[in-house]
Amino acid sequence: MQGFEPLTVPSEKNGALDLGFVECEGGVCAAAGMAASGVSAGFRKNPNRRDLALVVADQACTCAATFTQNRFCAAPVQVSRERAKSGVARAVVLNSGNANAATGEAGLKTALESAEIVASALGCDPEQVLVASTGVIGLQLSTEHFLTGVPLAVHALAHEAEGAHNAALAVMTTDTHPKECAVQGQVGGRTIHVGGFVKGSGMIQPNMATMLAVLSTDAPLSAQAAHSMLLAAVRHSFNKVTVDSDTSTNDSCFLFATGAAGGEEICEGSQAYEAVAAAVRYVCDDLARNIAADGEGSTKLVTVDVLGAANDQDADTVARAIANSPLVKTAIFGHDANWGRVAAAAGKCGVPFDQQQVDIDLLGVPVCRGGLDVPMDEQDMLRRFQDDEVSIVINLGMGQAHTRIWTCDLTHDYVTINGDYRT
Amino acid sequence: MQGFEPLTVPSEKNGALDLGFVECEGGVCAAAGMAASGVSAGFRKNPNRRDLALVVADQACTCAATFTQNRFCAAPVQVSRERAKSGVARAVVLNSGNANAATGEAGLKTALESAEIVASALGCDPEQVLVASTGVIGLQLSTEHFLTGVPLAVHALAHEAEGAHNAALAVMTTDTHPKECAVQGQVGGRTIHVGGFVKGSGMIQPNMATMLAVLSTDAPLSAQAAHSMLLAAVRHSFNKVTVDSDTSTNDSCFLFATGAAGGEEICEGSQAYEAVAAAVRYVCDDLARNIAADGEGSTKLVTVDVLGAANDQDADTVARAIANSPLVKTAIFGHDANWGRVAAAAGKCGVPFDQQQVDIDLLGVPVCRGGLDVPMDEQDMLRRFQDDEVSIVINLGMGQAHTRIWTCDLTHDYVTINGDYRT
């Protein structure tokens, strides 16, 4: 042992916890003025599985959204992307079991009709209803299940944690558990909440948003403030998750801001903005980590930190190359501290660096310094592999830029799940 | 069924077979003036496995080579890349079991010493001996096994097929079988041969060359001609293979041209050049397909053809996105004609196209036209999945550029093989 010190990963400054926020119950309903429900509407064959989620603000309110950049974007993405431009919305309806993607004009018509069904049940303008779908690509989605399911969902709407939880359940596909998070804290003398849920397990390498996420806050955000804090949070959270490098056709992330906490409108540049933005970021980070940890078939959450990159783009490219490497991911599944695969993944992606300057830590242990092997205690490594989280840190020695990406291991269960998903 | 015609994939014009070449025996020894051997030298724990290959030209001759672009390139790559610049070589020595990568100055010294050991046994200039290694990254390679193994390998050198075959065996790692190919044909009234072997099964997305390939011809190529025809062949063959998107640290491809067939030196621009280039391309294509078919854990060779791309780069990007998609690869393993995953993979990679113009065929059957589902006979698809080869063809409707990439499915065995490779 040559007594090398582990690499130091920079920590976020002014995180939500530093600003006095604490985690709380309630998910997407933690924010005052938000109700939600999740019901079984027949999109899935299994009548015991909830498959229709509805999230409704008590009144039309500020809403920001981001969407997939996949060229094969789904019909609901096309509809919601257009409608979100207004910065105002009342509700979002989400179904699982069918993605309504690659469905052409008929799919667009269904997406519009589903919003109309919700609008008529809520008594609001259809333009204020957003839509999202997740599931199989290429199959037509019928409006029938919306006709029967939406009245049930409206009836079940609740401002309590149970409503939020049922909504989170209803959007699950191969997720093994619902993913919710909420925080509360003081901003300008008033208590505000930020919460939400997300679904996502496979076809996960979000680009501008994750599979499906609905966030809400009772802070009185301006449309511009909601939009910019959502974009910033998504860029550093959902967009830093990769389960299998496959960007979905349906990624959508919505942020409702009801303003029910009261107080003056919050705009960019204020201290209040920074506080709410930190809370939004906290919730997004938590949900993003959860997506990676619940990646299809995964046994480990893997955190990849790239330090010492020449610039942000290089840091991101190297982090993604490592996080998407099947060889790295299977080595972790096999509890194999095979840092050579990390080095090879970093080296393959076109980012310039000098291998003699590269340091790598696995599981908090220095395993490579100056591009060379550092002898490790294999028994100690096997013990460390018992943790649910695996940390990979690489320092390229080229500059000051750094990034973090979350992924998971590649396992037999991933192959099983995706080898017979549709048939 | 709406009677759609399958997409038409452009075929190569003036292929080697069109020019009268036929496959023959002999692998890398098919070319006159080439000898090879493969022995057990102790690089591997299993004394029954050959792990040292030696390929020797009767005299120093024209030699071209291409290497990995991985920044973490191995010591033998650094040595051979420098030496290959002369355009002349006598021999290449290859070992399996240890990649001599991420081994610093000590690794470079070992690579140079191994060449000296070979040079002294053959009685040639060490500068004319090239080196290549494959195996685990990050471990020091000892010269000891070269000291004992090289004399055995020199003693075993043979001009016959058996020597070539033993060399092909000695470079195998997780390959399930040796990969050799050779052709012969008439060029300018003389019979010339092109042959070679390759190893590669995992960490395969070559960038400038494949894992390890040694090719030879008895055609009298100029150094410039050998270099340019090798580059062209590699670009369309080995560089179009991806098993797992992981570019190796050790990729090396060598072409020896002994000139033993006689006749005038062949330079670029001549008819003879085109004929030999077609033969080199044929051998590279065959070996490249073989790498994909023998990808770690694979049950299927998958051919991805992208048609109608706006340009070559777009075609390549889309083809790689599809070929590297874990969701596409697991669907094939599961015999699931899930074209939505092909569409999503094409859409995620940033290449612009209009989803309403996209056509997709799976296994020769139209499954998507104009971005929409074409009903298929599931029983017929399951029957077609019995073949060893799976064809994916996508037309982006954006232009005339097209490309083909080879890959394989992603299976439980890939996870098993890579989950416990090192430990």
Interface residues (C-beta under 8 A of the other chain):
Chain A: Q69 N70 R71 F72 C73 A99 A101 A102 T103 G104 V136 I137 G138 L139 Q140 G202 M203 Q205 N207 D244 S245 D246 T247 S248 T249 N324 S325 P326 L327 T330 A331 F333 G334 H335 D336 N338 W339 G340 R341 A343 A344 A345 A346 G347 K348 G350 V351 P352 F353 D354 Q355 Q356 V358 C368 G370 G371 L372 D373 E378 L410 T411 H412 Y414 V415 T416 I417 N418 G419 D420 Y421 R422 T423
Chain B: Q69 N70 R71 F72 C73 A99 A101 A102 T103 G104 V136 I137 G138 L139 Q140 G202 M203 Q205 N207 D244 S245 D246 T247 S248 T249 N324 S325 P326 L327 T330 A331 F333 G334 H335 D336 N338 W339 G340 R341 A343 A344 A345 A346 G347 K348 G350 V351 P352 F353 D354 Q355 Q356 V358 C368 G370 G371 L372 D373 E378 L410 T411 H412 Y414 V415 T416 I417 N418 G419 D420 Y421 R422 T423
